[in-house]
Amino acid sequence: GDGTLNSLLPLLAKHPRLSLGIVPLGTGNLMAMAVGIPPDPNEAVRTLFDGVEKPLRMALLRDRRGREIPFCLVASVGLDADIMCATTHEHKKTLGFLAYWWEGFKR
């Protein structure tokens, strides 16, 4: 999912010639949607072999300690970031994408 992709961004930023295949098995799968990867995992795997390679554009943010943090697609602060951080893995497993709405409603 998007969280796994985010954890790989520092590696991808250091090695820009690496290729990455995305199989959307996360909760939101926003990156897969944004680049046109089918939501069905079997179809997504087929695109790894039959699809077209697309560049992944990233940007860098600097955190309070001065570390550069790569990101793509979305960067959030405030309420949105609080909701993302507060949404537990257990809620995502049971509620899926609605878990984010639930946390937003609580706030």
C-alpha positions as CSV (number, residue, x, y, z in Angstrom):
1,G,0.0,0.0,0.0
2,D,0.9,3.7,0.2
3,G,2.6,3.2,3.6
4,T,5.0,0.6,2.2
5,L,5.7,2.8,-0.8
6,N,6.5,5.7,1.6
7,S,8.9,3.6,3.5
8,L,10.8,2.8,0.2
9,L,11.0,6.4,-0.9
10,P,14.4,7.1,0.7
11,L,15.9,4.1,-1.1
12,L,14.3,5.1,-4.4
13,A,15.6,8.7,-4.0
14,K,19.1,7.5,-3.6
15,H,18.9,5.0,-6.5
16,P,16.8,6.7,-9.2
17,R,17.3,3.9,-11.7
18,L,15.5,1.3,-9.6
19,S,12.2,0.2,-10.9
20,L,9.2,-0.4,-8.5
21,G,6.2,-2.6,-9.1
22,I,3.1,-1.7,-7.2
23,V,0.5,-4.3,-6.2
24,P,-2.3,-2.5,-4.3
25,L,-2.8,-4.5,-1.1
26,G,-3.1,-1.5,1.3
27,T,-6.0,0.4,2.6
28,G,-6.2,3.4,0.4
29,N,-3.8,2.6,-2.5
30,L,-3.9,6.2,-3.7
31,M,-0.6,5.9,-5.6
32,A,-1.8,2.8,-7.5
33,M,-5.0,4.7,-8.4
34,A,-3.0,7.8,-9.4
35,V,-0.8,5.9,-11.9
36,G,-3.6,3.7,-13.3
37,I,-2.8,0.3,-11.7
38,P,-5.8,-1.9,-11.5
39,P,-7.2,-2.5,-8.0
40,D,-7.4,-6.3,-8.5
41,P,-4.1,-7.8,-7.3
42,N,-3.9,-10.4,-10.1
43,E,-4.5,-7.7,-12.8
44,A,-1.9,-5.5,-11.1
45,V,0.7,-8.2,-11.2
46,R,0.0,-8.6,-15.0
47,T,0.7,-4.9,-15.4
48,L,4.2,-5.5,-13.9
49,F,4.9,-7.6,-17.0
50,D,2.7,-6.0,-19.7
51,G,2.4,-2.4,-18.5
52,V,4.3,0.7,-19.3
53,E,7.0,2.1,-16.9
54,K,6.2,5.5,-15.6
55,P,8.5,7.9,-13.7
56,L,7.9,8.5,-10.1
57,R,8.3,12.2,-9.2
58,M,9.3,13.0,-5.6
59,A,9.9,16.1,-3.6
60,L,11.9,16.6,-0.4
61,L,10.7,18.1,2.9
62,R,13.1,19.0,5.7
63,D,12.0,18.0,9.1
64,R,12.7,19.9,12.4
65,R,16.0,18.1,12.7
66,G,17.1,19.1,9.3
67,R,16.7,15.7,7.7
68,E,15.4,15.5,4.2
69,I,12.3,13.4,3.8
70,P,11.2,12.3,0.3
71,F,7.5,12.2,-0.5
72,C,5.3,11.8,-3.5
73,L,1.6,12.2,-4.2
74,V,0.6,13.9,-0.9
75,A,2.2,15.7,2.0
76,S,0.0,16.5,5.0
77,V,0.1,18.6,8.2
78,G,-2.5,19.4,10.8
79,L,-5.7,17.6,11.0
80,D,-5.1,15.4,8.0
81,A,-1.7,14.2,9.4
82,D,-3.3,13.7,12.8
83,I,-6.0,11.5,11.3
84,M,-3.4,9.4,9.4
85,C,-1.2,8.9,12.4
86,A,-4.2,8.0,14.7
87,T,-5.7,5.4,12.4
88,T,-4.7,2.0,13.8
89,H,-3.7,-1.0,11.7
90,E,-6.5,-2.9,13.4
91,H,-9.2,-0.4,12.4
92,K,-7.8,-0.4,8.8
93,K,-8.1,-4.2,8.8
94,T,-11.7,-4.2,9.9
95,L,-13.1,-1.0,8.4
96,G,-10.8,-0.5,5.4
97,F,-10.7,3.0,4.1
98,L,-13.6,4.0,6.4
99,A,-11.2,3.8,9.3
100,Y,-9.8,7.2,8.2
101,W,-13.3,8.7,8.1
102,W,-13.9,7.3,11.6
103,E,-10.8,8.9,13.0
104,G,-11.7,12.2,11.3
105,F,-15.3,12.1,12.7
106,K,-13.9,11.5,16.2
107,R,-11.7,14.6,15.9
